[in-house]
Amino acid sequence: MGGGGLVYADWRNDGEYDHAMVVVGYISRGDKTGPVVCGKRDNAHDVPLADITARHRGMKWKGLQWKR
């Protein structure tokens, strides 16, 4: 997923994706690289997606990338 891609999150694990975040870049940690996202929420700017999924264990998410 490249910059400008979207990540949808199902915070409640009820099968409905109820939040969207925009991929703004990538971060490398050790041998892994993952997306950095921004969302419309306090303190949700330039946050590694791995940090969000670690805080919300079991959260379902999916990504969407526009093809050129």
N, C-alpha and C positions, 0 to 999 in steps of 0.2 A: 504494500500500500504506500503510495507516495504522498508528499505534502499536498494538502488540500483534500485528501480522502476523508471520509466520514466514518466514525465508529458509533454504532448504536448500542445502548446498554439497556438491559432489563434488570433494573435494580431490585425488584420484588420477586423475580423468578416466577412470574405468573404467565409467561408466554407473550407479554406485550412489551415491545421495546418503547420505553418511555423517556429516553434521554438521548441526545446526540452530541458528539464532540467532534471537533475538526483536528485532523492531524497537521501539526505545524512543523514537524521535524523528527529527528531520530536521535537516540542516545545509545552509546555503547557502554556496556558494563561487562567487563571480563571478555568472554568469548560470545556474548549475546548482544544483539542490537534490537531495539524495540522502538515503537512510535512514541512521540511526545504529543500530547493533546491539549486542547483548550476547550472549555465548556462554559456555558452561561451559568456560573455559580461562583460564589465567593471562594477565593483561593484555588480556583480550578484553571489557572493559566499556566501553560508550559509545564504540565505535570506528566511524567512518564506513565504510560498506560499500565505498566507492571505495578506501579505504586497504587494505582486505583484498584486494580484487581486483587492486590494483596489485602487491601482494607475491606473489600466487599467480597469475601470468599463465597464462591458459588454463583456469583453474578454471571449472567449470560451476556455475551456481546458478539457483534458481528461487524465486519467492515465493508465499506463500499468505496470503490475507486473508479473514477471516470476514466474510460479508455479514450485515447486520442485517435 
